[in-house]
Amino acid sequence: MHKKYFSSLQMMSQYLIIIVCLLNQTLEAKDFSYKINDNEDAIVGKWDLTINKDGKQYPSWLEVQKSGYILVGRYVGIVGSARPVARINFSNNKLSFTIPPQWEGKEKRDLWFNGEIAGDSLSGILIDADGSSLSWSGVRAPSLQRDNAPVWGQPIQLFNGKDLNGWHPSGRINQWIVKDGILQSPHTGSNLISDQTFNDFKLHVEFRYPEGSNSGVYLRGRYEVQIEASHEDEPYKNVFSSIYGFIEPSEIVAKKPGEWQSFDITLIGRMVTVVANGVTVICNREIPGITGGALDSHEGEPGPIYIQGDHLSIEFRNITITQAK
C-alpha cells in the first residue's frame, strides 16, 4: 500500500474517533427524560364529549391513562369503535393528540385534537379527516357505581307483536314494519328507538338475520351489543355479542344465519352481563364509555333501547325488559 494513502487513512480514522467522542459527550450531557407535568392528574380519567358538526351535536368519548411517564388513551368518535391513542400531550392545562382515521370516509388524513381543561370541563377544536374544524366540549364521565343490589320489577313488553306503538324511527324515512308478529327492517334505513327510557334493567331480545347482515342493540341508547354473522369468527371486541369496541365475548356462540337467536342482557350502572343463546359470554364487566353510533354522551341519564337498522336487514321478536325499582 502506498505510504501517502496509508497516512490519509490514519488521519481519517483519527478524525472519526474525535467526532464519535464529541457526539458521545453531547449525548451524555443532553437530558432526554420525559418531563412530568405537576398537574397531569387533572386530565387522567374518562370524559364524555360532544362534537359540533354541521349544526348538530354528536357524542364522543375520551379516556386518558398514565403509561409510565407518558399519557396514553382511547377515543370513540362520531363513527366507529374505540381506538387507541398512542400519546397525549398535556402541559399548562392544554392537551393535544393525533390519531389515524377509522370510518371517517374516504379521506386518509389524521385527526388532530387540541383542547384545554378548566376544572371538570374540557373544550377545544378537532381537525377532522376531511380538514374541517369542529368545536367540541366535554365533562368528566360519571362512575355509575351502584351501592345496593337492584330490586327487580315485573317484565314488560317493549314490542307488542302488532305494530310500532312505543317506538319511533331515528330518521324521516321509516323502513321498519311488523309482519306475522315479527319486527322487520327489510333493508338499510333508520334505527328504531324506544319511546321509554331506562336506567338499570334486564333485557330479553330475539333476532334473526341473513348471511352477511349487521345490526346491534344499544343499551340506554349508548352501548352497542353487536349483532352480526360471526359464527366462524374468533372472539374479539367487534363480533357477535361483544360490547362494540370495548369488551369481547368469552366465546362465539352465534348460530348460523337464518336461525332465531337471543340475548339476555343485564345492565347495572356500567356493569354488563350478556347471555347469548343461553351461554354467558360476558359476566359483570364494566363498560368504559359510549360506543360508536350512540345517541348521546349523557351517561348519567336514563336512555332508550335502540335497534340498529342503518346497516342491513334484520328481524326481531319477543322484546321484553325488566326494570330495577
Residue frames as qw, qx, qy, qz and C-alpha x, y, z in Angstrom:
[[0.000, 0.890, 0.457, 0.000, 0.00, 0.00, 0.00],
 [0.369, 0.605, -0.045, 0.704, 1.29, 3.46, -0.82],
 [0.391, -0.222, -0.528, 0.720, 2.59, 5.28, 2.27],
 [0.118, -0.068, -0.007, -0.991, 0.77, 8.51, 1.39],
 [0.571, -0.287, -0.517, -0.570, -2.54, 6.66, 1.03],
 [0.620, -0.298, -0.676, 0.265, -1.97, 4.81, 4.31],
 [0.221, -0.088, -0.351, 0.905, -1.25, 8.10, 6.07],
 [0.339, -0.189, -0.224, -0.894, -4.52, 9.57, 4.78],
 [0.657, -0.336, -0.631, -0.240, -6.46, 6.59, 6.14],
 [0.492, -0.228, -0.592, 0.596, -4.84, 7.06, 9.54],
 [0.015, -0.016, 0.128, -0.991, -5.86, 10.75, 9.61],
 [0.514, -0.257, -0.424, -0.700, -9.46, 9.90, 8.63],
 [0.651, -0.312, -0.686, 0.096, -9.66, 7.30, 11.39],
 [0.323, -0.151, -0.456, 0.815, -8.42, 9.80, 13.95],
 [0.233, -0.118, -0.094, -0.961, -11.00, 12.36, 12.82],
 [0.622, -0.301, -0.583, -0.428, -13.79, 9.77, 13.09],
 [0.559, -0.274, -0.661, 0.418, -12.68, 8.86, 16.61],
 [0.104, -0.061, -0.263, 0.957, -12.74, 12.53, 17.62],
 [0.414, -0.193, -0.314, -0.833, -16.24, 13.03, 16.11],
 [0.656, -0.317, -0.672, -0.133, -17.61, 9.95, 17.89],
 [0.438, -0.215, -0.569, 0.662, -16.13, 11.10, 21.21],
 [0.090, -0.012, 0.080, -0.993, -17.66, 14.56, 20.85],
 [0.543, -0.244, -0.491, -0.636, -21.02, 13.05, 19.92],
 [0.613, -0.301, -0.709, 0.177, -20.96, 10.78, 22.96],
 [0.243, -0.151, -0.423, 0.860, -20.18, 13.71, 25.22],
 [0.294, -0.113, -0.175, -0.933, -23.08, 15.65, 23.70],
 [0.633, -0.285, -0.618, -0.368, -25.49, 12.76, 24.22],
 [0.523, -0.256, -0.668, 0.462, -24.35, 12.30, 27.82],
 [0.078, -0.110, -0.267, 0.954, -24.92, 15.97, 28.55],
 [0.385, -0.182, -0.390, -0.816, -28.32, 16.01, 26.81],
 [0.328, 0.064, 0.756, -0.563, -31.34, 15.34, 29.04],
 [0.329, -0.067, -0.719, -0.608, -33.78, 13.10, 27.17],
 [0.009, -0.262, -0.875, 0.407, -36.00, 12.40, 30.17],
 [0.155, -0.589, -0.608, -0.510, -39.75, 12.94, 29.82],
 [0.027, -0.178, 0.358, -0.916, -40.93, 15.93, 31.80],
 [0.206, -0.491, -0.844, 0.062, -43.83, 15.03, 34.09],
 [0.162, -0.553, -0.136, -0.806, -46.44, 17.74, 34.48],
 [0.035, -0.083, 0.699, -0.709, -47.27, 18.57, 38.06],
 [0.527, 0.187, 0.350, -0.751, -51.00, 18.67, 37.26],
 [0.310, 0.155, -0.794, -0.499, -51.30, 15.75, 34.83],
 [0.041, 0.254, 0.927, -0.272, -53.72, 14.01, 37.21],
 [0.326, 0.419, 0.233, -0.815, -56.20, 16.72, 36.26],
 [0.524, 0.372, -0.433, -0.632, -56.63, 15.19, 32.81],
 [0.117, 0.122, -0.985, -0.022, -56.46, 11.49, 33.74],
 [0.411, 0.258, 0.697, -0.527, -59.82, 9.72, 33.59],
 [0.257, 0.410, 0.800, 0.354, -62.84, 9.27, 31.33],
 [0.106, 0.358, 0.042, -0.927, -64.53, 12.17, 29.53],
 [0.410, 0.592, 0.694, 0.021, -67.93, 12.39, 27.82],
 [0.161, -0.273, 0.284, 0.905, -67.51, 14.64, 24.79],
 [0.466, 0.712, 0.491, -0.186, -69.89, 16.43, 22.43],
 [0.365, -0.117, 0.461, 0.800, -68.74, 17.43, 18.93],
 [0.368, 0.703, 0.254, -0.553, -70.47, 20.18, 16.97],
 [0.273, -0.113, 0.719, 0.630, -70.72, 19.45, 13.24],
 [0.083, -0.278, -0.649, -0.704, -72.97, 20.95, 10.57],
 [0.412, -0.359, 0.012, -0.837, -75.23, 22.50, 13.19],
 [0.866, -0.302, -0.311, -0.248, -75.72, 19.18, 15.01],
 [0.336, -0.656, 0.613, -0.285, -74.26, 17.71, 18.19],
 [0.853, 0.161, -0.489, -0.081, -72.61, 14.29, 18.11],
 [0.754, -0.620, 0.206, -0.069, -71.49, 12.17, 21.07],
 [0.626, 0.528, -0.509, 0.265, -67.85, 11.24, 21.55],
 [0.809, -0.587, 0.021, -0.014, -65.64, 9.88, 24.33],
 [0.442, 0.658, -0.503, 0.345, -62.05, 10.09, 25.56],
 [0.840, -0.531, -0.054, 0.095, -60.08, 8.18, 28.17],
 [0.280, 0.781, -0.462, 0.314, -56.67, 9.38, 29.40],
 [0.919, -0.382, -0.053, 0.080, -54.36, 7.00, 31.26],
 [0.171, -0.820, 0.541, 0.079, -50.81, 7.02, 32.58],
 [0.972, 0.186, -0.066, 0.131, -48.31, 4.68, 30.96],
 [0.713, -0.053, -0.124, 0.688, -45.05, 5.07, 32.82],
 [0.242, -0.422, -0.096, 0.868, -44.01, 8.68, 32.29],
 [0.101, -0.018, -0.449, -0.887, -46.35, 9.43, 29.41],
 [0.522, 0.285, 0.458, -0.661, -50.09, 9.77, 28.86],
 [0.046, -0.030, -0.862, -0.504, -51.95, 7.44, 26.52],
 [0.459, 0.200, 0.400, -0.768, -55.65, 6.87, 25.91],
 [0.246, 0.330, 0.875, 0.256, -58.63, 5.63, 23.96],
 [0.229, 0.288, -0.031, -0.929, -61.02, 7.60, 21.80],
 [0.332, 0.469, 0.815, 0.076, -64.50, 7.00, 20.39],
 [0.012, -0.119, 0.253, 0.960, -65.54, 9.30, 17.57],
 [0.568, 0.214, 0.037, -0.794, -68.77, 10.10, 15.79],
 [0.908, 0.208, -0.228, -0.283, -68.47, 6.77, 13.98],
 [0.598, 0.406, -0.662, 0.197, -66.55, 3.55, 14.56],
 [0.824, -0.428, -0.356, 0.106, -65.22, 1.81, 17.62],
 [0.466, -0.850, 0.195, 0.149, -62.83, 2.70, 20.42],
 [0.767, 0.512, -0.174, 0.345, -59.34, 3.27, 19.03],
 [0.706, -0.451, -0.155, 0.524, -56.03, 3.66, 20.89],
 [0.146, 0.968, -0.112, 0.171, -54.26, 6.99, 21.34],
 [0.832, 0.146, -0.307, 0.438, -50.50, 6.33, 21.43],
 [0.443, -0.144, -0.315, 0.827, -49.57, 9.56, 23.17],
 [0.098, -0.894, -0.394, -0.191, -51.43, 12.52, 24.66],
 [0.401, 0.254, -0.220, 0.852, -49.52, 15.74, 25.18],
 [0.376, -0.823, -0.408, -0.117, -50.54, 17.74, 28.24],
 [0.495, -0.074, -0.232, 0.834, -48.93, 20.89, 29.59],
 [0.036, 0.085, 0.140, -0.986, -50.21, 24.11, 31.18],
 [0.464, 0.360, 0.589, -0.555, -53.75, 22.70, 31.20],
 [0.576, 0.543, -0.265, -0.551, -53.67, 22.17, 27.42],
 [0.687, -0.084, 0.718, 0.077, -53.87, 18.81, 25.68],
 [0.533, 0.586, -0.352, -0.499, -53.26, 17.64, 22.14],
 [0.555, -0.157, 0.807, 0.129, -53.04, 14.37, 20.25],
 [0.500, 0.392, -0.456, -0.623, -53.44, 12.89, 16.79],
 [0.628, 0.005, 0.770, -0.113, -55.00, 9.59, 15.67],
 [0.029, -0.049, 0.770, 0.635, -55.42, 7.92, 12.28],
 [0.603, 0.033, -0.103, -0.790, -58.87, 7.91, 10.65],
 [0.372, 0.002, 0.914, -0.162, -61.08, 4.87, 11.06],
 [0.289, 0.517, 0.783, 0.191, -64.51, 5.14, 9.39],
 [0.004, 0.644, 0.159, -0.748, -64.43, 8.88, 8.75],
 [0.608, 0.732, 0.098, -0.291, -64.85, 8.41, 5.00],
 [0.848, 0.447, 0.023, 0.284, -62.52, 8.27, 2.04],
 [0.095, 0.892, -0.328, 0.295, -60.18, 10.90, 3.46],
 [0.875, -0.036, -0.372, 0.307, -56.97, 9.47, 4.90],
 [0.128, 0.650, -0.334, 0.671, -55.83, 12.42, 6.99],
 [0.394, -0.178, -0.737, 0.519, -55.10, 12.04, 10.68],
 [0.316, -0.833, -0.373, -0.259, -57.50, 13.63, 13.16],
 [0.366, 0.268, -0.380, 0.806, -55.94, 16.43, 15.23],
 [0.461, -0.750, -0.473, -0.043, -57.22, 17.29, 18.71],
 [0.269, 0.266, -0.346, 0.859, -56.43, 20.38, 20.72],
 [0.472, -0.698, -0.460, -0.282, -58.14, 21.34, 23.95],
 [0.077, 0.429, -0.477, 0.764, -57.94, 22.94, 27.34],
 [0.485, -0.432, -0.750, 0.127, -59.12, 21.81, 30.77],
 [0.158, -0.435, 0.223, -0.858, -60.90, 24.06, 33.25],
 [0.575, -0.217, 0.527, -0.587, -61.90, 22.18, 36.39],
 [0.542, 0.086, 0.835, -0.044, -64.04, 19.23, 35.34],
 [0.604, 0.717, 0.246, -0.246, -64.68, 20.60, 31.87],
 [0.507, -0.168, 0.542, 0.649, -62.86, 20.31, 28.57],
 [0.504, 0.793, 0.223, -0.259, -63.22, 22.27, 25.35],
 [0.368, -0.455, 0.551, 0.595, -61.28, 22.55, 22.13],
 [0.561, 0.594, -0.248, -0.521, -61.03, 22.09, 18.38],
 [0.734, -0.018, 0.661, 0.155, -60.93, 18.91, 16.29],
 [0.311, 0.544, -0.496, -0.601, -59.50, 18.96, 12.77],
 [0.860, 0.139, 0.413, -0.266, -61.47, 16.17, 11.13],
 [0.662, -0.048, 0.629, 0.405, -60.24, 13.77, 8.46],
 [0.459, 0.690, 0.453, 0.328, -61.74, 15.99, 5.75],
 [0.401, 0.225, -0.049, 0.887, -59.88, 19.03, 7.05],
 [0.286, -0.731, -0.295, -0.545, -62.90, 20.71, 8.64],
 [0.156, 0.229, -0.587, 0.761, -62.52, 22.42, 12.01],
 [0.558, -0.524, -0.555, -0.325, -65.06, 21.27, 14.62],
 [0.200, -0.526, 0.471, -0.679, -65.58, 22.61, 18.12],
 [0.693, -0.246, -0.676, -0.040, -66.08, 20.18, 20.98],
 [0.319, -0.584, 0.407, -0.626, -66.67, 20.19, 24.73],
 [0.683, -0.065, -0.727, 0.031, -66.58, 17.59, 27.45],
 [0.524, -0.617, 0.300, -0.504, -67.27, 16.76, 31.07],
 [0.080, -0.334, 0.919, -0.192, -66.00, 14.01, 33.34],
 [0.608, -0.137, -0.671, -0.402, -67.90, 10.79, 32.83],
 [0.640, -0.485, 0.284, -0.524, -69.91, 9.62, 35.87],
 [0.100, -0.345, 0.927, -0.110, -68.82, 6.44, 37.65],
 [0.720, -0.080, -0.368, -0.583, -72.37, 4.99, 37.67],
 [0.256, 0.119, -0.904, 0.322, -71.44, 2.86, 40.65],
 [0.642, -0.464, -0.325, -0.517, -74.42, 1.37, 42.45],
 [0.150, -0.468, 0.679, -0.545, -74.27, 0.99, 46.24],
 [0.607, -0.020, 0.653, -0.451, -77.08, -1.55, 46.55],
 [0.188, 0.079, 0.919, 0.337, -78.18, -4.60, 44.61],
 [0.352, -0.062, -0.303, -0.883, -81.22, -3.90, 42.41],
 [0.420, 0.255, 0.771, -0.406, -84.76, -4.93, 43.28],
 [0.009, 0.024, 0.714, 0.699, -86.41, -6.00, 40.05],
 [0.532, 0.222, 0.212, -0.789, -89.91, -5.13, 38.94],
 [0.739, 0.299, 0.590, -0.125, -92.16, -7.03, 36.59],
 [0.344, -0.063, 0.621, 0.701, -91.16, -7.62, 32.94],
 [0.438, 0.667, 0.248, -0.550, -92.95, -5.56, 30.34],
 [0.684, 0.388, 0.498, 0.365, -93.25, -5.99, 26.58],
 [0.115, -0.554, 0.193, 0.802, -91.39, -3.39, 24.54],
 [0.249, 0.162, -0.645, -0.704, -92.64, -4.83, 21.26],
 [0.616, 0.091, 0.468, -0.627, -96.32, -5.80, 21.18],
 [0.391, 0.034, 0.885, 0.249, -96.06, -8.01, 18.08],
 [0.375, 0.696, 0.607, -0.078, -98.70, -5.96, 16.26],
 [0.333, 0.886, 0.132, 0.295, -97.35, -2.53, 15.34],
 [0.531, 0.329, -0.276, 0.731, -94.67, 0.07, 16.13],
 [0.425, -0.821, -0.144, -0.352, -96.52, 1.51, 19.11],
 [0.709, -0.676, 0.102, 0.176, -93.91, 2.58, 21.69],
 [0.674, -0.145, 0.355, 0.632, -91.16, 3.04, 19.10],
 [0.335, 0.904, 0.050, -0.260, -90.03, 5.77, 16.71],
 [0.825, 0.350, 0.083, 0.436, -87.51, 5.85, 13.84],
 [0.485, -0.511, 0.033, 0.709, -84.33, 7.90, 14.02],
 [0.162, -0.108, 0.432, 0.881, -84.77, 9.35, 10.53],
 [0.454, 0.271, 0.017, -0.849, -87.53, 10.84, 8.44],
 [0.707, 0.196, -0.516, -0.441, -87.96, 7.69, 6.34],
 [0.577, -0.311, 0.671, -0.346, -89.03, 4.59, 8.26],
 [0.517, 0.269, -0.735, -0.345, -88.43, 1.16, 6.72],
 [0.101, -0.079, 0.915, -0.382, -89.46, -0.82, 9.84],
 [0.642, -0.133, -0.365, -0.660, -92.60, -2.94, 9.52],
 [0.455, -0.168, 0.784, -0.387, -94.42, -5.58, 11.57],
 [0.681, 0.206, -0.490, -0.504, -95.40, -8.75, 9.73],
 [0.834, -0.119, -0.533, -0.079, -96.70, -12.00, 11.23],
 [0.705, -0.703, -0.085, 0.037, -95.72, -10.82, 14.72],
 [0.767, -0.119, 0.079, 0.626, -92.15, -10.06, 13.68],
 [0.021, -0.929, 0.051, 0.367, -90.45, -6.65, 13.71],
 [0.791, 0.235, 0.350, 0.444, -88.61, -6.34, 10.40],
 [0.036, 0.814, -0.245, -0.526, -86.13, -3.98, 8.82],
 [0.876, 0.356, 0.316, 0.071, -86.06, -5.39, 5.28],
 [0.647, 0.519, 0.018, 0.558, -83.32, -3.04, 4.08],
 [0.447, -0.094, -0.253, 0.853, -80.95, -0.33, 5.26],
 [0.115, -0.743, -0.345, -0.561, -82.64, 2.72, 6.74],
 [0.284, -0.705, 0.231, -0.607, -83.48, 4.32, 10.07],
 [0.220, 0.068, -0.863, 0.449, -82.62, 2.98, 13.50],
 [0.516, -0.557, -0.499, -0.418, -85.57, 2.22, 15.78],
 [0.133, 0.264, -0.555, 0.778, -85.74, 3.83, 19.23],
 [0.310, -0.525, -0.783, 0.126, -88.00, 3.02, 22.16],
 [0.158, -0.778, -0.164, -0.585, -90.16, 5.88, 23.45],
 [0.712, -0.700, -0.047, -0.032, -89.41, 4.85, 27.03],
 [0.325, 0.675, -0.555, 0.361, -86.05, 5.42, 28.69],
 [0.903, -0.353, -0.246, 0.009, -84.40, 3.24, 31.32],
 [0.228, -0.798, 0.535, -0.156, -81.71, 3.18, 34.00],
 [0.153, -0.335, 0.929, -0.032, -80.85, -0.35, 35.17],
 [0.808, 0.193, 0.025, -0.557, -82.62, -3.28, 33.55],
 [0.473, -0.114, 0.855, 0.181, -82.68, -6.85, 32.28],
 [0.524, 0.501, -0.215, -0.655, -83.44, -7.09, 28.57],
 [0.602, 0.060, 0.785, 0.136, -84.53, -10.12, 26.56],
 [0.469, 0.637, -0.184, -0.584, -84.49, -9.89, 22.77],
 [0.725, 0.090, 0.655, 0.195, -84.72, -12.46, 19.98],
 [0.278, 0.749, -0.268, -0.539, -83.44, -11.79, 16.47],
 [0.801, 0.190, 0.519, 0.230, -82.72, -13.36, 13.10],
 [0.127, 0.794, -0.293, -0.518, -80.51, -12.19, 10.26],
 [0.887, 0.462, 0.004, 0.012, -79.43, -13.33, 6.78],
 [0.819, -0.049, 0.090, 0.565, -75.83, -14.09, 5.80],
 [0.441, 0.292, 0.080, 0.845, -73.59, -11.02, 5.95],
 [0.228, -0.829, -0.327, -0.392, -76.04, -8.92, 7.95],
 [0.403, 0.050, -0.439, 0.801, -75.08, -6.49, 10.70],
 [0.351, -0.747, -0.282, -0.489, -77.09, -4.81, 13.44],
 [0.335, 0.109, -0.638, 0.685, -76.93, -4.10, 17.16],
 [0.427, -0.750, -0.491, -0.119, -78.91, -3.42, 20.31],
 [0.223, 0.471, -0.300, 0.799, -77.99, -0.19, 22.12],
 [0.488, -0.528, -0.626, 0.301, -78.40, -0.13, 25.89],
 [0.162, -0.765, -0.249, 0.572, -79.62, 3.27, 27.13],
 [0.509, 0.852, 0.122, 0.021, -79.00, 4.29, 23.53],
 [0.052, -0.909, 0.412, 0.030, -75.25, 4.43, 24.25],
 [0.333, -0.468, 0.816, 0.057, -73.68, 0.97, 24.48],
 [0.737, 0.321, -0.354, -0.478, -73.97, -1.37, 21.50],
 [0.661, -0.177, 0.728, -0.029, -74.22, -5.13, 21.87],
 [0.202, 0.452, -0.614, -0.614, -73.09, -6.30, 18.45],
 [0.789, 0.264, 0.516, -0.205, -75.21, -8.47, 16.16],
 [0.416, 0.644, -0.486, -0.420, -73.57, -9.89, 13.05],
 [0.976, 0.150, -0.127, -0.097, -72.90, -13.16, 11.27],
 [0.013, -0.755, 0.630, -0.185, -69.87, -14.22, 13.35],
 [0.945, -0.206, 0.147, -0.207, -70.40, -17.97, 13.72],
 [0.911, 0.224, -0.086, 0.336, -66.96, -18.68, 12.23],
 [0.174, 0.816, -0.267, 0.483, -65.05, -15.81, 13.89],
 [0.561, -0.081, -0.588, 0.577, -62.68, -15.75, 16.84],
 [0.303, -0.841, -0.416, 0.167, -63.76, -13.74, 19.91],
 [0.390, 0.042, -0.067, 0.917, -62.72, -10.11, 19.74],
 [0.004, -0.395, -0.429, 0.812, -64.23, -6.74, 20.50],
 [0.329, 0.296, -0.208, -0.872, -66.26, -6.20, 17.34],
 [0.278, -0.024, -0.892, -0.356, -68.03, -9.54, 16.80],
 [0.586, -0.432, -0.541, -0.420, -71.31, -11.18, 17.79],
 [0.669, -0.635, -0.385, 0.031, -72.31, -10.45, 21.43],
 [0.532, -0.005, -0.232, 0.814, -69.39, -8.07, 22.08],
 [0.064, -0.894, -0.242, 0.372, -69.78, -4.62, 23.57],
 [0.677, 0.662, 0.135, 0.289, -68.67, -2.98, 20.36],
 [0.381, 0.744, -0.261, 0.482, -65.05, -1.91, 20.50],
 [0.305, -0.686, 0.439, -0.494, -64.69, -2.46, 24.25],
 [0.562, -0.299, 0.712, -0.296, -65.48, -5.96, 25.55],
 [0.443, 0.245, -0.773, -0.383, -65.02, -9.22, 23.69],
 [0.885, -0.237, -0.008, -0.401, -67.18, -12.29, 24.43],
 [0.522, -0.493, 0.696, -0.017, -65.52, -15.27, 26.07],
 [0.379, 0.022, 0.864, 0.332, -66.59, -17.41, 23.12],
 [0.366, 0.157, -0.366, -0.841, -68.58, -17.16, 19.91],
 [0.317, 0.204, 0.897, -0.232, -71.94, -18.91, 20.29],
 [0.438, 0.395, -0.132, -0.797, -73.64, -17.41, 17.24],
 [0.696, 0.273, 0.662, -0.052, -75.92, -19.69, 15.30],
 [0.365, 0.120, 0.606, 0.696, -75.96, -19.80, 11.54],
 [0.233, 0.149, -0.111, -0.955, -77.78, -17.05, 9.60],
 [0.519, -0.150, -0.591, -0.599, -81.50, -17.68, 9.23],
 [0.532, -0.336, -0.754, 0.188, -81.88, -19.15, 12.73],
 [0.366, -0.840, -0.118, -0.383, -83.56, -17.38, 15.65],
 [0.574, 0.105, -0.509, 0.633, -81.10, -16.30, 18.36],
 [0.418, -0.839, -0.314, -0.151, -81.36, -14.49, 21.68],
 [0.301, 0.371, -0.449, 0.755, -79.64, -12.07, 24.04],
 [0.539, -0.751, -0.381, -0.005, -80.38, -11.77, 27.76],
 [0.411, 0.441, -0.222, 0.767, -78.60, -8.63, 28.91],
 [0.479, -0.768, -0.373, 0.205, -78.34, -7.19, 32.42],
 [0.363, 0.517, -0.102, 0.769, -77.09, -3.63, 32.81],
 [0.514, -0.780, -0.313, 0.173, -76.49, -2.17, 36.29],
 [0.251, -0.834, 0.212, 0.444, -74.66, 1.13, 36.20],
 [0.326, 0.686, -0.560, -0.332, -71.74, 0.35, 33.89],
 [0.319, -0.269, 0.908, -0.033, -71.67, -3.34, 34.73],
 [0.712, 0.292, -0.247, -0.588, -72.97, -5.60, 31.98],
 [0.472, -0.127, 0.873, 0.002, -73.69, -9.30, 31.66],
 [0.581, 0.373, -0.362, -0.626, -74.53, -10.78, 28.27],
 [0.581, -0.007, 0.811, -0.068, -76.06, -14.24, 27.85],
 [0.431, 0.437, -0.454, -0.647, -76.10, -15.18, 24.17],
 [0.742, 0.096, -0.566, -0.346, -78.16, -18.18, 23.10],
 [0.870, -0.442, -0.168, -0.141, -78.20, -19.42, 26.71],
 [0.810, -0.025, -0.207, 0.548, -74.44, -19.07, 27.26],
 [0.270, -0.933, -0.025, 0.237, -72.90, -16.36, 29.48],
 [0.743, 0.417, 0.062, 0.520, -70.27, -14.75, 27.26],
 [0.164, 0.523, -0.252, 0.798, -69.74, -11.51, 29.22],
 [0.595, -0.531, -0.588, 0.134, -70.00, -11.69, 33.02],
 [0.386, -0.876, -0.206, 0.203, -70.35, -8.48, 35.04],
 [0.604, 0.073, 0.135, 0.782, -67.83, -6.45, 33.06],
 [0.050, -0.728, -0.192, 0.657, -67.52, -2.66, 33.16],
 [0.507, 0.683, 0.361, 0.381, -68.40, -0.72, 30.01],
 [0.469, -0.207, -0.085, 0.855, -65.82, 2.10, 29.91],
 [0.123, 0.425, 0.017, -0.897, -67.83, 4.56, 27.83],
 [0.668, 0.531, 0.192, -0.485, -70.16, 5.12, 24.91],
 [0.606, 0.029, 0.672, 0.424, -69.71, 3.12, 21.73],
 [0.014, -0.138, 0.448, 0.883, -69.78, 4.49, 18.20],
 [0.252, -0.343, -0.700, -0.574, -73.25, 5.39, 16.97],
 [0.176, -0.421, -0.711, 0.535, -74.55, 6.35, 20.42],
 [0.020, 0.823, 0.501, 0.268, -77.50, 8.72, 20.61],
 [0.104, -0.919, 0.142, -0.352, -75.73, 10.99, 23.09],
 [0.557, 0.267, -0.608, 0.498, -72.90, 11.04, 25.63],
 [0.395, -0.535, 0.254, -0.702, -75.01, 11.92, 28.70],
 [0.505, 0.068, -0.857, 0.073, -74.10, 8.73, 30.54],
 [0.022, 0.024, 0.711, -0.703, -75.63, 9.76, 33.86],
 [0.536, 0.137, 0.083, -0.829, -79.13, 9.98, 32.38],
 [0.689, 0.204, 0.678, -0.154, -81.68, 7.26, 31.55],
 [0.186, 0.425, -0.569, -0.679, -81.76, 6.22, 27.91],
 [0.833, 0.221, 0.029, -0.507, -83.84, 4.18, 25.46],
 [0.685, -0.048, 0.686, 0.242, -83.32, 0.81, 23.87],
 [0.481, 0.693, -0.171, -0.510, -82.44, 1.35, 20.26],
 [0.822, 0.105, 0.538, 0.156, -82.10, -1.16, 17.46],
 [0.112, -0.527, 0.480, 0.693, -79.70, -0.58, 14.62],
 [0.680, 0.512, 0.521, -0.059, -81.30, -0.57, 11.21],
 [0.255, 0.891, -0.200, -0.319, -78.80, 1.53, 9.26],
 [0.242, -0.451, 0.802, 0.308, -76.70, -1.44, 8.09],
 [0.280, 0.051, -0.832, -0.476, -78.54, -4.41, 6.56],
 [0.665, -0.325, -0.369, -0.562, -81.76, -6.39, 7.03],
 [0.092, 0.127, -0.839, 0.521, -82.66, -7.74, 10.49],
 [0.577, -0.443, -0.485, -0.486, -85.72, -9.20, 12.27],
 [0.014, -0.218, 0.699, -0.681, -86.76, -9.11, 15.95],
 [0.625, -0.444, -0.489, -0.415, -89.40, -10.62, 18.20],
 [0.752, -0.512, -0.393, 0.135, -90.12, -11.12, 21.94],
 [0.317, 0.427, -0.297, 0.793, -88.52, -7.93, 23.21],
 [0.568, -0.732, -0.361, -0.110, -89.12, -7.61, 26.97],
 [0.288, 0.492, -0.421, 0.706, -87.50, -5.53, 29.67],
 [0.630, -0.619, -0.453, 0.121, -87.46, -5.72, 33.48],
 [0.133, 0.762, -0.195, 0.603, -86.53, -2.51, 35.24],
 [0.449, -0.125, -0.632, 0.619, -84.85, -2.04, 38.60],
 [0.258, -0.840, -0.468, -0.090, -87.11, -0.29, 41.08]]
